[in-house]
């Protein structure tokens, strides 16, 4: 359910407050637990283990379906920059700008009960998706003079496993990075939808929006992208663009990866990876997914040592 929020600006569809659930407490990568583990998060100075960003995407789906209709599942694009971490027990609601024309780009946002912003972004319908949130943010990036953790990768680099083959069955365990199945996710999902069963216009169960991120990460170990570690990362931004959707459960896809940008901030080094999703049978491009993943410099024990060896100015 949603309400219409009146104000000085555009009218917004506002969802109800939900309690996102933590399902990555036992996530592992690079041979260690992730930031979604309570102790690891505490060691890095965070108040608690954050819930993964795309978990919040599910709350947008009913509102975006209301705005854009069934075409949302076929040609919809959600593009978000994550602002504040959410821990289990906190409440989140989402907002979508009402548009007078489905060809318009709509602003989206999410916030906690106390008004703390969780994410900001855009939603739009193709084929002309407009300047999405991540398009704008990539356009502002300034190339780093010397990366350390990401010194062995470069912009334009293709995944070594291209194409990777991946699918998602209802009871399939999705690996160490996502230690649960779709069936388990649907039991805890913040906002369910009737189209996640086969009772929909396409006659096949549609993959939930947040699980598209899981699908594209499932075989990411085949990419061959070499980064320094062990180190801990988090999602800084994400874009899921349906081109010839939806994506279906129990269907084979081919994934092709490419690094499209590299950047850094005072605390992190970031890579921007585009994953193109093709139907394995027809070879038609179904979706494009961009993940902006930020690695915490302080989580890499040799960061200062290797930065100095590379001549990097740590005072900047």
N, C-alpha and C positions, 0 to 999 in steps of 0.2 A: 504494500500500500504506500501511497505517496500523498503529500499535501503540496499546495502551491504557496510558495513564500512570496509575499508582496514586499516591495521596498523601492528605494529610489532607482535602483538599477533594473536589469532584466528580471522577469519572473523566473523563479527556480522551482523545479520539482524537487521535493525534499523527502527522502526515505526515512523510515523509522530507525531508531537506534537499535543496533545489533551488537552481540558479543562475539567477535571473531575468536576462533579457537586455534590454539597452538598445536600443530601436527608435525613440527620439525625438531622436537626436543632431542631426538636421536639421530639427526642428520649428520652424515660424515662426508668429508671430501679431503683430498690430499692426506688421508690417513689420520685425520683428527676431527673432533667435534666442531660444529660451526658456531656462529654467533647466536644461533637459536637455542643453544644450551645455556642454562641459567648460570653455571659456574664460568663458562667461557665469556659470557656477556659481562658478568661482574668483574672478571679479571681485566677486561678492556675498559672498565669504568662506566658501563651502562647500568641503568637502574633495574633492568630485567631483560630477559631474552625476548627479542622482538618477534612478532608474528610476521611471516613473509608478506611483502608488499602486495603481490597479485591476489592474495586472499581477499582484499577489499574489492577487487573487480567484480566479484559475484553480486555485491550489493547494488552495483550500477545496472545490471542486466535488465531487471524489470522496468526501470525508468527509461533506459535506452530503447527497449522494445516499445514502450509507450510513445516515445518521441519519433522513432524511425520506422516502426512496424517490423514485419518479418524480414525486410531487407537488411535489418541490422545484423542478423546472423549470417548473411551472405556477403555483405559489402561494408560492414561496420568497422570503424577504427577507434580504438581507445588508446590514448597517449598520455602518460602520467609521469610526473616528477614527484618522488617520495620526499616528504618534508620532515615528518616526525614519526618515530617508531611507536608501535602499539604493542602492549603486552597483554597476555590473557587476563581477563577480568575487566578491562577497559571497554567502554562502549563507543561505537563509531556509527555515524550516519553519513549518507552521501547526498550530494546535490547535483542536479543536471539542469543547465539553462534551457528553458523552453525556447524553441525556434519557430518562426512562422513558416519556414520552408525547410523541408528535409535535406535540401542541398546546402544548408548553412552549417558552419562549424559551431558546435556548442561548447561552452566552458563547463568543466566538471570540477568538483572538489569533494573532499571528505574531511570531517572534523570529529574530535572527541566530544564528550558530554560537556566539558568545560570550555569548548570553543577552540582548543588547540588544533591547528591545521595538520592533517595527516598527509594529504596529497593534493596536488593541483594539476589540471591538465585539460585536454580537449577530447571531444568525441565528434565523429563525422561519418559521412556516408560516401562511398566511392561511386564512380571512378575518380572524381575530383575531391580529394580528401582535405584540401586546403593546407595551410601551414600548421602542422600539428605541434603539440607541445615540445616533442623531442626534435622536430625539425628546427624550431626556433632556438632551442638550447644548443644544438650542435653548431648552428650558425654563429654562436657567440664564443665558441671554444677558441682558446689560444694554444697552439702547439707547445708542449713542454720541451725545454731545451735538453733535458736529460732525465729519462725515467730510470728507475732502479728495479723495482719488482717486475715491471713490464718491458725491461730492456731487450728481451729476446723476441719480441713480437713487433709487427709493423702494420701500418694502415694499408689496407688492400689485401692482406694475407688471407688466403683461402684455407678452409679446414682440410686437414690431411685426409680425413675420412669421407670427403665429399664424393658421392652422396651417401649419407647415413640412412639406414632404413629403421623406421620406428612406427609403433602402433600402440594403442592403449585399450586393453580389454577391461571389462568391468571389475574383475577380481585380480588383475595383474599387479604384483608388487612392483613399484616404480624405482627400486634400487636404493643405494645408500643415501643418495641426495634427497630422495623423496620416499621415505620408508613407510608408505601406505599405498592402498589401492584406490581407484575411483569410487568403488562401492563404499569404502570407509570415509572418503571425503564427503560423499553425498549424505552421510549420516550426520556430519558436523558442519556442512556448508552454511555460510551466513544467510544466504538467500537462494532457495531452490527455485526451479523453473520447470514447467510442464514439458518443455522441449528436451529436457535431459533424458526423457524416455522416448520410445519410438513413436509415441502418439503426437506427431507433428507434421507439418506440410511435406517433409522429405522422407518420412517413413523409416528413419534410422535415428538412433539416440545421438543427440548433439553433444559434443564434448563441451563441458563448462568452460567459460572464458578463462578462469584462473588455471585450469588444467592444461590449456594450450602451452603455457609456460613450462609445465612439468614435462609435456611431450618433447618440447624442443631442447630441454636440458637433459633428458633421459640418456641420450647417446653423446653428450658433449665431451666425454672423455676420449672420444675418437678424433677430436678436432686437431690434436697435435700442437695446440698453442702452449708454448712453454713459458711459465711465469715462475718467479722466484718464490720460495716458500720453505717450510709451511708458513702460511699467512691466512688471515681471516678477512673475508669480504662480505659485502652486503649489496642489495639491489638499490641503486640510486634513482633509476628511471626505467620505464618499460613502455613499449608500444606493441600492440597486437592489431594488425591490419588484415582484415578478411578481404580477399580479392575475388575468389570463386568458392565461397564457403557454402555451408558450414563445414567444420571438421567433425568427423563422425567417430564414435566408439567402434572398436573392432574393424578398423580400416587401415590399410598399409599406406605409409607416407614416406617420401624421400626428403631428406633435409640437407641443405647446402649452406655452409657458414662462411662468413667473411667479416674481418675486422674493418669497420668503417670509420672509426675515430679512436684516438687515444688522448687522454687529458689527465690533469692532476689538480688537486687542491692542497691546502696546507696539511691536511691529515690523510689524504688518500691519493692513490693512483687509480685511474679508471680506464677500462676498455669498453668500447661500444661494438657489440657484435650483432650483425644482421643474420638471421636464419630464415632462409626461404623454404617454404613447405610445399612440396609437389605431391599430387596424387600419384601413387606408385603405379597405378594401372594406366591412367590416361596421360601422365606426365604434365598435366595442367597445373600451373601455379595457383595454389589455393590460398596461401597466406604468407605474410612477411612479419617477422617478429624481431624487434630490436630490444636488446638488453644492455643497459648501462650498469655495469658492475664495478663497484668501488672497493678497492682493497686497502685496508687500514695500514698505514706505514708502520705504526707502533707495534703491530702484530707480527712483523717480520723481524726476527732477532738480529739479523745482519744488516738491517737497513742503513744505519749510520755508517758502518764500516765500508759497505760497498758503495754508498753514495760518495764518500770521501775519495775512494779509490777511482771513481769515475770523474772526479773533479767537480761534483755538484756542490753548489753553495747552500749549506743547510741553514744559513741565517736568513735566507729570503723568505 
